[in-house]
Amino acid sequence: MSLITLSGTVSGIRHSSETSGHIGKNGGNVHTKQVIAFRVDGQPAEIKLMNMPDVQDGERVTLAGRMKNGSFRALAMRNDQTRAIYGMPTTMAYVFGALLVLVGLPLLLVLVGVLFIGAGAWTLFEAWTHTQAARLLRA
């Protein structure tokens, strides 16, 4: 499904944090994302970002993403007043996806490589989609 844009005035901003990860005997890894839900000209929308964007009720924004279950799931957001563009960083996703594919190639001999290549391809696709969403807002 292709990316679409949604533009309008923001209202009813709600914010929450989404934390995920694991902690083990030798340390762990925990990630926190900021989830912002709001309406754009009455249309429900949400975006997950690493940092809190600077947007207030009444400001005009443009979102790039997809519709899902009647709500707009944004991958990138531009505040039309400040011209700031917010999105997820993708460099590490590209690196991780490429590494998974490279590790999966020699493991094809034992068939486990199919899982690595599949996970790597999915990661690369998600990174590319986020990059395209941010590029769409820069145009």
Secondary structure, 3 states (H helix, E strand, C coil): CCCEEEEEEEEEEEEEEEEEEEEECCEEEEEEEEEEEEEECCEEEEEEECCCCCCCCCCEEEEEEEEECCEEEEEEEEECCCCEEEECCCHHHHHHHHHHHHHHCHHHHHCCHHHHHHHHHHHHHHHHHHHHHHHHHHC
